[in-house]
Amino acid sequence: MPWGFRPFCVPDRKGETMVLPVSLDVDRLTRRMQRADFETWKAKVRSVAGCTRPVHLSGRWAIHDTATGNTLRSRSGEIMTPCGNRREAVCPACSDRYAADAFHLMRAGLSGGSKGVPEAVAEAPRVFATLTAPSFGPVHNRRVSRNGKTMPCACGSIHHEHDPARGQPLDPDTYDYTGHVLWNAHAGVLWTRFRTYLLRHLAGLAGLRVREIGHHLRLSYAKVAEYQKRGVIHFHAVIRLDGPQGPAEPPPAWASTDLLSEAVRTAARAVSVTAPDLDGHRRLLRWGEQLDIRPITAANASQLETEHGEITEDRLASYVAKYATKGTSTNEAVDRPIRSRGHIDLLDISPHHRRIIHTAWDLGAPVACPDCSTTGHCRTCGGSGWVSRTLRAQHRGELTAEQVDPVDALKLRRWAHMLAFRGHFLSKSQHYSTTFTRIRGDRRQYRHHQVLDELGVTEDEITVINHWALTHVGHDSPEETELAEALAHQIRRDRQQRYEHEKRRN
């Protein structure tokens, strides 16, 4: 469980068993459960699936019969709504919901036949590609041979799967932390250029001009970003070839999976981005040597990997959805921006990740003010002696007032908590599949029509009144947060048991 203690079962006021964390003071949780308002609070928390940072609203909701003016159903007072945070480290309940939405988004683009995506996408050429970062220095790793035997690391030890040493540099003093930070900061740019190069290489392999490729096919994709153990970003992407009008139209016969795989391989090798000048050194950033490309088959196998290295649709959608919610954790990055350099030393992270954040913070630091006087009364910097690189370059005449220094444009201090990565963790092309907005809208409409069916009325016969105001965010005490987390764990466990039961019955 997330508190780091063994579970403790205790009955609530109705006699139902709740799994609670055993802390040094269990009585404080018991006292909260024995309060008169506990059942009302528990029902509200269950309505948001155990959200640990719920949004509290105060107001009223009512459904009126348009013809008679009678109130068919109403509710007033204070309610809770989910926070909607996708990160499991912040809110396990809302990350579960995000993962379910991400699964349906990915699954619709793989199999079609739902969410407004035609079934024809299941027959389109598709691959699952993993694009990694290059090496910035040797790290502790866990290598496995083809026979499944674990091989010793370069340090001579054999690391188990959850060994905290994995991903840590063998020699931190020689590790290229600057290159590491710059690569994370440019990972999104590398992906954008990869998409451009992929179309060019598809055209070249097909014997077409680049301007002509759009008349024959359309490139659709969905990708998710993931942190490796060493704290560097890599991408998992589903890439699909559609007809020129989108997924409803098949691509030409020559657009095969083999052609797509070869184009992905050659495009990834050709992409490069030049990083900004730092101390007279301009790095050329590329994808790493580890490039995994696998064709996607129909969903008729039971394993993620088959003997041919192919991947099934259901397993792949679950795989991508899991990493979309993972995003960050205490071993990789932190979930909130860093406000000062001293804050970095207080973070509960490994020395390696702390050094990455320090590097990002220092690279994004201001530089000496060119106008600063010894009296301390400087209009440019206010007497601090430091300005942004952009202001200093403008003072030297290197930039105009509308231009921004490339290092300042990276906003390294703002994104230091994310190890300098500033892209989206889950993104897709416009025509890959449906959208989160549509999935969530469908869910709201389903619940709305459930209420209408219970009342025996139609949409044209009613008037809905909603008036809610925000009161506060989060639970009122640490005890309520822990109890909500226990409820979320219980709801997740019950859902998994129902799923396993349905699976065995079918």
PLY file of the C-alpha trace (Angstrom):
ply
format ascii 1.0
element vertex 506
property float x
property float y
property float z
element edge 505
property int vertex1
property int vertex2
end_header
0.00 0.00 0.00
1.16 3.56 -0.65
1.94 4.45 2.97
4.71 1.94 3.39
2.97 0.08 6.26
1.30 -3.32 6.41
-2.51 -3.25 6.06
-4.86 -3.33 9.04
-8.53 -4.32 8.75
-11.09 -2.53 10.88
-14.92 -2.44 10.67
-16.57 0.92 10.08
-19.78 2.11 11.74
-21.90 -0.17 9.51
-19.74 -3.20 10.19
-18.15 -3.19 6.74
-14.43 -4.00 6.68
-12.02 -1.29 5.54
-8.33 -1.91 4.85
-6.36 0.82 6.64
-2.63 1.55 6.92
-1.07 0.58 10.23
0.71 3.75 11.36
2.09 4.77 14.72
-1.31 6.23 15.59
-4.17 4.10 14.32
-6.54 5.74 16.81
-6.65 8.96 14.79
-8.14 7.03 11.83
-10.57 5.18 14.08
-11.71 8.44 15.67
-12.50 9.87 12.22
-14.49 6.75 11.32
-16.53 6.99 14.51
-17.72 10.54 13.86
-21.43 11.00 13.12
-20.82 12.35 9.62
-18.56 9.51 8.50
-21.13 7.62 6.42
-22.11 10.80 4.56
-18.45 11.60 3.94
-17.75 8.02 2.86
-20.61 8.08 0.34
-19.23 11.30 -1.18
-15.74 9.81 -1.44
-17.12 6.65 -3.05
-18.93 8.81 -5.60
-15.52 10.09 -6.76
-13.95 6.58 -6.55
-11.68 7.54 -3.64
-10.12 10.68 -5.14
-7.44 11.97 -2.77
-7.68 15.62 -3.92
-11.39 16.14 -4.61
-12.83 19.49 -5.68
-15.53 20.63 -3.22
-18.48 22.49 -4.74
-21.42 24.14 -3.04
-24.73 24.88 -4.77
-27.74 23.12 -6.24
-28.87 20.98 -9.17
-32.43 20.38 -10.32
-34.45 18.89 -13.18
-37.74 20.67 -13.88
-40.64 19.54 -16.06
-40.82 22.22 -18.75
-44.57 21.89 -19.20
-45.72 21.90 -15.57
-42.75 23.52 -13.82
-42.64 20.68 -11.27
-39.25 19.66 -9.84
-38.59 16.06 -10.82
-35.32 15.67 -8.99
-33.02 18.04 -7.12
-29.95 18.15 -4.96
-28.34 20.91 -2.94
-25.50 21.36 -0.50
-21.86 20.41 -0.90
-20.61 17.77 -3.32
-17.25 16.39 -4.42
-15.95 16.03 -7.96
-12.73 14.22 -8.98
-9.53 16.21 -9.33
-8.80 14.56 -12.69
-5.02 14.31 -12.17
-3.49 11.63 -14.41
-0.44 10.95 -12.19
-0.73 7.87 -10.03
1.64 9.42 -7.49
-0.82 12.31 -6.98
-4.21 10.55 -7.16
-4.48 6.78 -7.76
-8.25 6.95 -8.33
-8.19 9.61 -11.05
-5.15 8.03 -12.70
-7.18 4.80 -12.99
-9.91 6.69 -14.82
-7.36 8.38 -17.07
-5.79 4.98 -17.82
-9.21 3.59 -18.79
-9.83 6.55 -21.11
-6.33 6.19 -22.59
-6.97 2.47 -23.15
-10.18 3.16 -25.11
-8.46 5.92 -27.10
-5.60 3.58 -28.04
-7.86 0.58 -28.62
-10.18 2.51 -30.94
-7.22 3.44 -33.15
-6.01 -0.15 -33.25
-9.20 -2.15 -33.83
-11.80 0.40 -34.91
-15.50 -0.31 -34.88
-16.14 2.02 -31.92
-15.76 5.64 -30.82
-16.41 6.78 -34.38
-13.36 4.96 -35.80
-14.04 2.64 -38.79
-13.13 -1.05 -38.62
-10.83 -0.58 -41.63
-7.99 0.58 -39.34
-7.50 -3.02 -38.18
-6.32 -3.93 -41.69
-3.99 -0.95 -42.12
-0.18 -1.32 -41.90
0.78 -0.69 -38.27
3.94 -0.90 -36.19
4.84 -0.35 -32.55
8.10 1.61 -32.37
10.25 2.44 -29.34
12.64 5.38 -29.77
15.29 5.76 -27.07
17.94 8.27 -26.07
21.69 7.84 -26.64
24.15 7.04 -23.89
25.45 9.85 -21.69
27.69 7.55 -19.69
27.66 3.93 -18.42
25.03 3.13 -15.78
24.17 0.15 -13.61
21.80 -2.11 -15.51
20.21 -5.53 -15.48
20.96 -7.40 -18.68
19.11 -10.57 -19.61
20.37 -13.07 -22.17
18.21 -14.63 -24.87
17.81 -17.67 -22.63
16.37 -15.50 -19.84
19.50 -15.64 -17.68
20.48 -12.47 -15.83
24.01 -11.35 -16.69
26.34 -9.34 -14.46
26.43 -5.55 -14.75
29.62 -3.73 -15.74
30.23 -3.21 -12.01
30.41 -6.99 -11.57
27.18 -7.32 -9.59
23.87 -8.85 -10.62
21.09 -6.35 -9.93
17.61 -7.55 -9.09
14.63 -6.00 -10.85
13.87 -3.41 -8.16
17.46 -2.61 -7.21
17.65 1.19 -6.61
21.16 1.16 -8.09
19.77 0.45 -11.56
20.05 3.52 -13.78
22.63 5.19 -11.53
25.92 6.16 -13.27
28.95 3.99 -12.71
31.01 7.19 -12.46
28.86 10.31 -11.80
31.87 12.61 -12.34
32.22 11.57 -15.99
28.51 11.32 -16.76
27.34 13.94 -19.30
24.60 15.61 -17.24
24.49 18.65 -19.52
23.88 16.46 -22.57
21.27 14.50 -20.61
19.32 17.68 -19.70
19.54 19.10 -23.22
18.35 15.84 -24.75
15.27 15.72 -22.49
14.55 19.36 -23.29
14.67 18.63 -27.05
12.91 15.23 -27.02
9.68 16.78 -28.30
11.51 18.57 -31.12
13.21 15.30 -32.08
9.83 13.59 -32.30
8.41 16.39 -34.47
11.34 16.13 -36.87
11.05 12.35 -36.88
7.47 12.64 -38.14
8.62 14.97 -40.93
11.50 12.67 -41.89
9.22 9.62 -41.78
7.02 11.05 -44.53
10.10 11.88 -46.59
11.50 8.37 -46.25
8.13 6.79 -47.04
8.06 8.85 -50.23
11.63 7.86 -51.09
10.98 4.14 -50.57
7.81 4.38 -52.69
9.59 6.26 -55.47
7.49 9.40 -54.98
8.24 13.04 -54.43
7.68 14.31 -50.91
4.94 16.66 -52.11
3.12 13.69 -53.67
3.01 11.39 -50.64
-0.05 13.15 -49.20
-2.05 12.21 -52.30
-1.50 8.50 -51.58
-1.59 8.06 -47.79
-1.89 9.73 -44.41
0.37 9.09 -41.40
-1.47 8.55 -38.09
0.14 7.87 -34.73
-0.29 7.85 -30.96
2.72 8.02 -28.66
3.45 7.93 -24.95
6.58 9.20 -23.18
8.27 7.22 -20.42
11.23 7.83 -18.14
13.92 5.19 -18.19
15.64 4.24 -14.94
18.47 6.64 -15.75
16.00 9.54 -15.92
15.95 10.08 -19.68
12.83 10.13 -21.84
12.02 7.60 -24.52
8.88 7.19 -26.65
6.57 4.28 -27.41
4.54 4.97 -30.55
1.81 3.23 -32.54
2.28 4.32 -36.17
-0.36 3.57 -38.81
-0.75 4.24 -42.54
-4.22 5.33 -43.69
-5.61 6.39 -47.04
-5.26 10.04 -48.10
-8.73 10.89 -46.70
-8.10 9.28 -43.32
-8.84 5.97 -41.56
-12.05 5.31 -43.53
-10.00 4.88 -46.72
-7.41 2.09 -47.16
-3.83 2.99 -48.08
-2.39 1.93 -51.45
-1.32 -1.69 -51.88
2.39 -0.82 -51.90
2.11 0.73 -48.40
2.97 -2.43 -46.48
4.05 -3.02 -42.90
7.57 -3.87 -44.11
7.76 -0.56 -45.98
6.61 1.32 -42.86
9.13 -0.51 -40.66
12.00 0.34 -43.00
10.92 4.00 -43.20
10.77 4.23 -39.38
14.25 2.71 -39.12
15.90 4.99 -41.68
14.08 8.15 -40.54
15.10 7.61 -36.92
18.75 7.29 -37.96
18.60 10.47 -40.04
17.02 12.83 -37.48
19.18 15.29 -35.55
18.73 18.54 -33.61
21.46 21.04 -32.78
21.31 22.20 -29.15
21.96 25.86 -28.17
25.52 27.04 -27.67
26.71 26.42 -24.11
30.28 27.52 -23.30
31.20 27.37 -26.98
29.97 23.78 -27.36
26.99 22.92 -29.60
25.78 19.34 -29.19
24.18 17.35 -32.00
21.25 15.44 -30.47
20.09 12.15 -32.03
18.04 9.09 -31.16
19.88 6.26 -29.44
21.10 3.07 -31.06
18.35 1.00 -29.41
15.43 1.13 -31.84
12.66 -1.46 -31.50
10.12 -1.82 -34.34
7.45 -4.53 -34.23
4.42 -5.16 -36.44
1.00 -5.14 -34.78
-1.22 -8.16 -35.37
-4.92 -8.78 -34.83
-6.03 -9.30 -31.24
-6.11 -13.08 -31.26
-3.06 -13.98 -29.14
-2.71 -14.08 -25.39
0.75 -12.62 -24.90
2.20 -9.15 -25.39
5.12 -10.65 -27.25
4.81 -13.61 -29.57
7.63 -15.73 -30.87
7.74 -13.55 -33.99
8.10 -10.32 -32.00
4.59 -9.20 -32.93
2.23 -7.41 -30.55
-1.49 -7.85 -29.99
-3.94 -4.96 -29.88
-5.49 -5.39 -26.42
-2.15 -5.88 -24.66
-0.64 -2.96 -26.52
-3.47 -0.60 -25.56
-3.10 -1.60 -21.90
0.67 -1.22 -22.11
0.51 2.32 -23.48
-2.27 3.36 -21.08
-0.17 2.23 -18.12
2.75 4.45 -19.09
0.45 7.37 -19.84
-0.52 7.48 -16.15
2.90 6.63 -14.81
4.58 9.76 -16.10
6.60 10.60 -13.03
7.27 9.13 -9.60
9.59 9.74 -6.69
12.30 7.69 -8.34
12.28 9.71 -11.55
11.05 13.25 -11.04
8.69 15.28 -8.88
5.12 16.38 -9.54
5.43 20.08 -8.77
7.72 22.86 -10.01
10.82 23.72 -8.01
11.00 27.24 -6.58
14.57 27.41 -5.27
17.88 25.57 -5.43
17.61 24.68 -1.75
14.34 22.91 -2.46
16.16 20.37 -4.64
18.17 19.01 -1.70
14.95 18.29 0.23
13.48 16.05 -2.48
13.12 12.33 -1.79
14.92 11.21 -4.97
18.13 9.42 -5.87
21.46 11.34 -6.01
21.53 10.85 -9.79
18.13 12.43 -10.37
18.94 15.19 -7.91
22.05 15.99 -9.94
20.00 16.08 -13.16
17.64 18.61 -11.58
20.60 20.64 -10.27
22.07 20.70 -13.78
18.79 21.85 -15.33
18.43 24.52 -12.65
21.98 25.82 -13.14
21.80 25.79 -16.97
18.66 27.88 -16.80
20.24 30.37 -14.38
20.53 34.06 -15.26
23.86 35.58 -16.35
25.81 38.65 -15.29
24.02 41.95 -15.90
25.91 44.15 -18.43
24.49 47.39 -16.96
24.93 46.64 -13.26
26.82 49.35 -11.40
28.74 49.01 -8.20
26.22 51.23 -6.39
23.53 48.56 -6.62
21.04 50.88 -8.37
20.62 49.19 -11.77
17.46 49.67 -13.78
18.05 46.49 -15.79
18.36 43.99 -12.94
17.21 46.01 -9.94
20.63 45.75 -8.35
20.72 41.94 -8.25
23.55 41.76 -10.79
21.81 39.04 -12.85
19.61 39.09 -15.96
18.32 36.56 -18.47
20.45 35.56 -21.43
17.93 37.28 -23.68
18.39 40.66 -21.99
22.16 40.37 -22.08
22.10 39.41 -25.79
19.78 42.34 -26.54
22.15 44.67 -24.70
25.02 43.44 -26.88
22.95 43.89 -30.02
22.90 40.16 -30.75
19.07 39.92 -30.51
16.19 42.25 -31.20
13.51 42.96 -28.62
11.23 40.33 -30.22
13.81 37.52 -30.15
14.51 35.08 -27.32
17.82 33.43 -26.51
17.65 29.66 -27.33
18.67 28.66 -23.79
15.99 30.90 -22.26
13.45 29.40 -24.67
14.05 25.94 -23.14
12.72 27.19 -19.76
14.98 24.76 -17.94
14.22 26.08 -14.46
10.48 25.87 -15.03
10.76 22.22 -16.13
13.62 21.15 -13.84
11.19 19.05 -11.76
10.47 17.02 -14.93
14.20 16.51 -15.57
13.91 19.21 -18.29
11.30 17.29 -20.34
8.53 19.71 -21.35
6.41 17.70 -23.74
3.12 15.80 -23.45
3.16 12.29 -22.02
0.37 11.09 -24.30
-0.30 12.65 -27.69
-1.74 11.56 -31.02
-2.36 12.77 -34.53
-5.75 14.24 -35.34
-7.08 11.25 -37.28
-5.61 8.40 -35.20
-8.80 7.80 -33.21
-11.26 9.56 -30.94
-10.41 12.22 -28.32
-10.47 12.40 -24.55
-13.13 15.11 -24.86
-15.45 12.79 -26.75
-14.85 9.85 -24.38
-15.62 11.97 -21.33
-18.56 13.62 -23.05
-20.03 10.20 -23.88
-19.66 9.19 -20.23
-21.52 12.32 -19.06
-24.27 11.77 -21.61
-24.65 8.14 -20.54
-25.15 9.15 -16.92
-27.48 11.97 -17.92
-29.70 9.63 -19.92
-29.65 7.12 -17.06
-31.33 9.74 -14.87
-33.82 10.61 -17.61
-34.77 6.94 -18.03
-35.34 6.63 -14.29
-37.64 9.66 -14.39
-39.39 8.48 -17.55
-38.87 11.73 -19.45
-37.01 12.83 -22.57
-34.53 15.62 -23.22
-37.19 17.88 -24.76
-39.46 17.69 -21.72
-37.08 18.97 -19.06
-35.00 21.95 -18.00
-31.76 21.31 -16.10
-30.50 23.90 -13.62
-26.91 23.77 -12.38
-25.39 26.33 -10.04
-22.18 25.36 -8.24
-19.37 27.39 -6.66
-15.90 26.20 -5.67
-15.29 26.08 -1.92
-11.94 24.30 -1.59
-9.76 21.48 -2.97
-8.57 18.40 -1.09
-9.67 16.65 2.06
-9.96 18.47 5.36
-7.40 16.39 7.26
-4.56 13.91 6.68
-6.78 11.21 8.17
-9.43 11.77 5.50
-6.78 11.62 2.78
-5.52 8.27 4.07
-9.03 6.88 4.39
-9.85 8.04 0.85
-6.72 6.33 -0.42
-7.79 3.14 1.37
-11.21 3.37 -0.29
-9.57 3.87 -3.69
-7.43 0.78 -3.10
-10.52 -1.19 -2.07
-12.50 -0.03 -5.13
-9.62 -0.96 -7.43
-9.30 -4.40 -5.80
-13.06 -5.07 -6.10
-13.01 -4.00 -9.75
-10.10 -6.34 -10.49
-11.90 -9.22 -8.77
-15.06 -8.60 -10.83
-12.95 -8.52 -13.99
-11.25 -11.81 -13.11
-14.60 -13.37 -12.28
-16.10 -12.29 -15.63
-13.00 -13.53 -17.41
-13.24 -16.98 -15.81
-16.97 -17.19 -16.51
-16.47 -16.44 -20.19
0 1
1 2
2 3
3 4
4 5
5 6
6 7
7 8
8 9
9 10
10 11
11 12
12 13
13 14
14 15
15 16
16 17
17 18
18 19
19 20
20 21
21 22
22 23
23 24
24 25
25 26
26 27
27 28
28 29
29 30
30 31
31 32
32 33
33 34
34 35
35 36
36 37
37 38
38 39
39 40
40 41
41 42
42 43
43 44
44 45
45 46
46 47
47 48
48 49
49 50
50 51
51 52
52 53
53 54
54 55
55 56
56 57
57 58
58 59
59 60
60 61
61 62
62 63
63 64
64 65
65 66
66 67
67 68
68 69
69 70
70 71
71 72
72 73
73 74
74 75
75 76
76 77
77 78
78 79
79 80
80 81
81 82
82 83
83 84
84 85
85 86
86 87
87 88
88 89
89 90
90 91
91 92
92 93
93 94
94 95
95 96
96 97
97 98
98 99
99 100
100 101
101 102
102 103
103 104
104 105
105 106
106 107
107 108
108 109
109 110
110 111
111 112
112 113
113 114
114 115
115 116
116 117
117 118
118 119
119 120
120 121
121 122
122 123
123 124
124 125
125 126
126 127
127 128
128 129
129 130
130 131
131 132
132 133
133 134
134 135
135 136
136 137
137 138
138 139
139 140
140 141
141 142
142 143
143 144
144 145
145 146
146 147
147 148
148 149
149 150
150 151
151 152
152 153
153 154
154 155
155 156
156 157
157 158
158 159
159 160
160 161
161 162
162 163
163 164
164 165
165 166
166 167
167 168
168 169
169 170
170 171
171 172
172 173
173 174
174 175
175 176
176 177
177 178
178 179
179 180
180 181
181 182
182 183
183 184
184 185
185 186
186 187
187 188
188 189
189 190
190 191
191 192
192 193
193 194
194 195
195 196
196 197
197 198
198 199
199 200
200 201
201 202
202 203
203 204
204 205
205 206
206 207
207 208
208 209
209 210
210 211
211 212
212 213
213 214
214 215
215 216
216 217
217 218
218 219
219 220
220 221
221 222
222 223
223 224
224 225
225 226
226 227
227 228
228 229
229 230
230 231
231 232
232 233
233 234
234 235
235 236
236 237
237 238
238 239
239 240
240 241
241 242
242 243
243 244
244 245
245 246
246 247
247 248
248 249
249 250
250 251
251 252
252 253
253 254
254 255
255 256
256 257
257 258
258 259
259 260
260 261
261 262
262 263
263 264
264 265
265 266
266 267
267 268
268 269
269 270
270 271
271 272
272 273
273 274
274 275
275 276
276 277
277 278
278 279
279 280
280 281
281 282
282 283
283 284
284 285
285 286
286 287
287 288
288 289
289 290
290 291
291 292
292 293
293 294
294 295
295 296
296 297
297 298
298 299
299 300
300 301
301 302
302 303
303 304
304 305
305 306
306 307
307 308
308 309
309 310
310 311
311 312
312 313
313 314
314 315
315 316
316 317
317 318
318 319
319 320
320 321
321 322
322 323
323 324
324 325
325 326
326 327
327 328
328 329
329 330
330 331
331 332
332 333
333 334
334 335
335 336
336 337
337 338
338 339
339 340
340 341
341 342
342 343
343 344
344 345
345 346
346 347
347 348
348 349
349 350
350 351
351 352
352 353
353 354
354 355
355 356
356 357
357 358
358 359
359 360
360 361
361 362
362 363
363 364
364 365
365 366
366 367
367 368
368 369
369 370
370 371
371 372
372 373
373 374
374 375
375 376
376 377
377 378
378 379
379 380
380 381
381 382
382 383
383 384
384 385
385 386
386 387
387 388
388 389
389 390
390 391
391 392
392 393
393 394
394 395
395 396
396 397
397 398
398 399
399 400
400 401
401 402
402 403
403 404
404 405
405 406
406 407
407 408
408 409
409 410
410 411
411 412
412 413
413 414
414 415
415 416
416 417
417 418
418 419
419 420
420 421
421 422
422 423
423 424
424 425
425 426
426 427
427 428
428 429
429 430
430 431
431 432
432 433
433 434
434 435
435 436
436 437
437 438
438 439
439 440
440 441
441 442
442 443
443 444
444 445
445 446
446 447
447 448
448 449
449 450
450 451
451 452
452 453
453 454
454 455
455 456
456 457
457 458
458 459
459 460
460 461
461 462
462 463
463 464
464 465
465 466
466 467
467 468
468 469
469 470
470 471
471 472
472 473
473 474
474 475
475 476
476 477
477 478
478 479
479 480
480 481
481 482
482 483
483 484
484 485
485 486
486 487
487 488
488 489
489 490
490 491
491 492
492 493
493 494
494 495
495 496
496 497
497 498
498 499
499 500
500 501
501 502
502 503
503 504
504 505
